[in-house]
């Protein structure tokens, strides 16, 4: 039986909660714990690895928490809350750019506005449930795993031909000094073109990204009309970003608590 998106998301959150308690868990152990196939668990772990929540080696998964960044479950809840808030800023008839960021891609699932056109260079948009209120256009281009981002001249030429109402861009780092940065070399050119070809620029980034700087810059803070982050961003960070040109900052509260995740896990184990 095909499971709902909410059920799958709850299982993945529960996997993270289990990893937070144990540190490392094997694929077979997870499959037995949740009563699903090892193939299903591997798909879950693929997703969580792409979110930089865990790493995988030799049939095991290990939780990541680099540089004091938020724990996995907190980061997932932050990204979901940010995506929900961002979707509220999509209006009827909007044409929007969404880059290869997983947080940005999640926005599509929460859009309630009608007659929306989404242009994205994230090939994983093909896996989303069809939404009658939104049309999705892929830029095309060279596919770069594991993120499935589409880059290169094909992607750039597509974006150049469009004038979007808004762009919703995820970042690897957001710094007052170095602006909007990415850790992946081919993606910044597409991100920069999306900024250039849209009227309103919305950045979606959890608080762990603020103050960080990655290798490849694609924009400056004074190009940001709205930053949507989570409540982990401090007043000092927000004020500094505004001093450097960010027009508006929204800090969202997180979703379910760790207690709720534990309840979800217990529910998933029930027959």
C-alpha positions, 0 to 999 in steps of 0.5 A: 500500500502506498504511504502518504507523504505525511507518513513518510516524513514522520518515519524519516523524522523518527529515524533521526530521533533514533539516531540522536539517541544511538548515534549510529544505526544499521540499515537492516536494524532500521528496516526491522524497527519500522517494519519496512523493506531495506530498500525503503530505508535506503531511500529514507537515508538517501533523502536525509543524507542529501539534507546533510543530516547523516552520513552513510558507510558500509550499511550504517547511518551516522548522525551529523552535527558539524560545527555545532549546527542544529541536530538533524530533527531540528534542522528538518523541522526548521526547513519544513517551517521555512517552506510553509512560511515561504509558500504564503508569499506566493500569490495567484498568478505568480511565476516563480524561480526555485533553485536546487535547494531542497528547502526551496523545492519543499515550498511547492508542496505548500503553495495554496495560490492558484495558477502558479508557474514554477521554474526550477533547476531541481530535477527532483521536482519530477517526484513531487505529487501533481498539484492542479494549482501549479505548473512546473517547468524544468530548466534542463541542463547537466544533471549533477548528483546527488542533488539532481541540480541542473546546471550549465548553458541549457539551464542558463538559457532557459532562465534568461528567457523568463521574467519571474515575479519572485525567486525563492533561493536556498543558500549554503551560506549567508554572510553580511560580508560575503553575501549569498554563497554556495558550496557547489561550483556549477550552481551559483551561475544559475542562482545569479541568473534567477536573481537577475531575472526576477523582481522580488528575491526571497532567501530561505535558509535555516539559522545554521546558514547565517554567518556561514560562508561557502566557496562560491558567491552568487549575490549580495545581501542588499539584493535580498528583499525577504529572508525567511529563517527560523527562530534560532537566528539571533537579534544581533544576526538579524540586525547585522543583515539588515544593516548590510541591506536585507530588507525584511527578515521573518523568523518562524517557530519550529514544528513538532517537538522531540516529544512529538517525534517520539510519539510518531515513532511509537505510532509507526511501530504499531501494527 
